[in-house]
Amino acid sequence: MPDPLGNLSQFAEDAVGDIRLIVHDYRAAHASTGNISVGRFALADQGFGDRSTQFAVANIVAVVELYAERVLLDAGSDPKKVRTWPSKVKMWQAVFGRDIEDPNNCPSFVPVRGYYEVRNAIMHRRGELTDSQRKDEVYARLEAASVERVGFDVVVSRGMVSNCADTCVRCVEELDATV
């Protein structure tokens, strides 16, 4: 059987492995306890999502961001110019000559940006969109990732963990192909 990671860079292989580990640990915790709900929103599939589910999604998205940063830094980019996703997108174009926001180059990047908005809401406001996120372009990113909102709260369900992980793995693979 061919190695599914055989064509990936070491950075991409590390990222895919990390994403798989996060999902495995999340599922194992749920299987062993039946429910690991913590936080103010009751069960994981009710309300807007418990903190363990939110953290799983946030950690998965963080792996993609770390991957992109490592690739850019390894290529000689200035660390000050790869701090945010918009700056990473510009540097990717400058260093590798590929517009990763173009769906022809990296189709999964658009939904990953939606998950990134979810990650920011989780980490900065416990699942509520920050004041600076409350705008149409962020809502469009969330919609591209099929993320539901209730008011300014993002709905983070158990199913989102798998969907986010699958999308993020595809994104790492697609980004790696542009290097």
For each residue, the residues with C-beta under 8 A, 3 or more apart:
1:
2: 6
3: 6
4:
5: 8 12 13 16
6: 2 3
7:
8: 5 12 13 16 172 173 176
9: 12 13 71 176 179
10: 13 14
11: 14 15 67 70 71 74 176
12: 5 8 9 15 16 67 172 173 175 176
13: 5 8 9 10 16 17
14: 10 11 17 18 67
15: 11 12 18 19 63 64 66 67 172
16: 5 8 12 13 19 20 169 172 173
17: 13 14 20 21
18: 14 15 21 22 63
19: 15 16 22 23 60 63 165 168 169 172
20: 16 17 23 24 165 169
21: 17 18 24 25
22: 18 19 25 26 56 59 60 63 165
23: 19 20 26 27 56 60 161 162 165
24: 20 21 27 28
25: 21 22 28 29
26: 22 23 29 30 52 53 56 161
27: 23 24 30 31
28: 24 25 31 32
29: 25 26 32 33 36 52
30: 26 27 33 34 35 36 44 158
31: 27 28 34
32: 28 29
33: 29 30 36
34: 30 31
35: 30 43 44
36: 29 30 33 44 50 52
37: 41 42 43 44 50 52
38: 50 51 52
39: 50 51 52 54 126
40: 126
41: 37 46 47 48 49 50 127
42: 37 46 47 50
43: 35 37 46 47 50
44: 30 35 36 37 49 50 52 53 157 158
45: 157 158
46: 41 42 43
47: 41 42 43
48: 41 127 150 153 154 155 156
49: 41 44 53 54 127 154 155 156 157 160
50: 36 37 38 39 41 42 43 44 53 54
51: 38 39 54 55 126
52: 26 29 36 37 38 39 44 55 56
53: 26 44 49 50 56 57 156 157 158 160 161
54: 39 49 50 51 57 58 122 126 127 156
55: 51 52 58 59 122
56: 22 23 26 52 53 59 60 161
57: 53 54 60 61 115 118 119 122 156 160 161 164
58: 54 55 61 62 118 119 122 123
59: 22 55 56 62 63
60: 19 22 23 56 57 63 64 115 161 164 165 168
61: 57 58 64 65 112 115 116 118 119 164 168
62: 58 59 65 66 119
63: 15 18 19 22 59 60 66 67 168 172
64: 15 60 61 67 68 112 116 168 171 172
65: 61 62 68 69 85 88 116
66: 15 62 63 69 70
67: 11 12 14 15 63 64 70 71 172 175
68: 64 65 71 72 82 88 92 175
69: 65 66 72 73 82 88
70: 11 66 67 73 74
71: 9 11 67 68 74 75 175 176 179
72: 68 69 75 77 82 88 91 92 95
73: 69 70 76 77 79 82
74: 11 70 71
75: 71 72 95 96 179
76: 73 95
77: 72 73 81 82 91 95
78: 81 82
79: 73 82 83
80: 83
81: 77 78 87 90 91
82: 68 69 72 73 77 78 79 87 88 91
83: 79 80 87
84: 87 88
85: 65 88 89 113 116
86: 89 90
87: 81 82 83 84 90 91
88: 65 68 69 72 82 84 85 91 92
89: 85 86 92 93 99 100 101
90: 81 86 87 93 94
91: 72 77 81 82 87 88 94 95
92: 68 72 88 89 95 96 98 99 100 175 178
93: 89 90 96 97 98 99 100
94: 90 91
95: 72 75 76 77 91 92
96: 75 92 93 178 179
97: 93
98: 92 93 102 105 106 178
99: 89 92 93 102 105
100: 89 92 93 105 106 109 175 178
101: 89 106 109 110
102: 98 99 105 106
103: 106 107 109 110
104: 107
105: 98 99 100 102 109 174 178
106: 98 100 101 102 103 109 171 174 175 178
107: 103 104 110 170 174
108: 111 112 167 168 170 171 174
109: 100 101 103 105 106 112 113 171 174 175
110: 101 103 107 113 114 141 144 145
111: 108 114 115 144 145 146 167
112: 61 64 108 109 115 116 145 167 168 171
113: 85 109 110 116 117 141 144 145
114: 110 111 117 118 141 142 143 144 145 146 147
115: 57 60 61 111 112 118 119 145 147 164 167 168
116: 61 64 65 85 112 113 119 120 141
117: 113 114 120 121 129 133 138 141 142 147 154
118: 57 58 61 114 115 121 122 142 145 147 154 156 160 164
119: 57 58 61 62 115 116 122 123
120: 116 117 123 124 130 133
121: 117 118 124 125 127 128 129 130 133 153 154
122: 54 55 57 58 118 119 125 126 127 154 156
123: 58 119 120
124: 120 121 130
125: 121 122 128 129 130
126: 39 40 51 54 122
127: 41 48 49 54 121 122 153 154 156
128: 121 125 152 153 154
129: 117 121 125 133 134 138 149 152 153 154
130: 120 121 124 125 133 134
131: 134
132: 135
133: 117 120 121 129 130 138
134: 129 130 131 138 152
135: 132 138 139
136: 139 140
137: 140 141
138: 117 129 133 134 135 141 142
139: 135 136 142 143 149
140: 136 137 143 144
141: 110 113 114 116 117 137 138 144 145
142: 114 117 118 138 139 145 147 149 154
143: 114 139 140 146 147
144: 110 111 113 114 140 141
145: 110 111 112 113 114 115 118 141 142 164 167
146: 111 114 143 163
147: 114 115 117 118 142 143 154 155 160
148: 154 155
149: 129 139 142 152 153 154 155
150: 48 153 155
151:
152: 128 129 134 149
153: 48 121 127 128 129 149 150
154: 48 49 117 118 121 122 127 128 129 142 147 148 149
155: 48 49 147 148 149 150 160
156: 48 49 53 54 57 118 122 127 160
157: 44 45 49 53 160
158: 30 44 45 53 161 162
159: 162 163
160: 49 53 57 118 147 155 156 157 163 164
161: 23 26 53 56 57 60 158 164 165
162: 23 158 159 165 166
163: 146 159 160 166 167
164: 57 60 61 115 118 145 160 161 167 168
165: 19 20 22 23 60 161 162 168 169
166: 162 163 169 170
167: 108 111 112 115 145 163 164 170 171
168: 19 60 61 63 64 108 112 115 164 165 171 172
169: 16 19 20 165 166 172 173
170: 107 108 166 167 173 174
171: 64 106 108 109 112 167 168 174 175
172: 8 12 15 16 19 63 64 67 168 169 175 176
173: 8 12 16 169 170 176 177
174: 105 106 107 108 109 170 171 177 178
175: 12 67 68 71 92 100 106 109 171 172 178 179
176: 8 9 11 12 71 172 173 179
177: 173 174
178: 92 96 98 100 105 106 174 175
179: 9 71 75 96 175 176
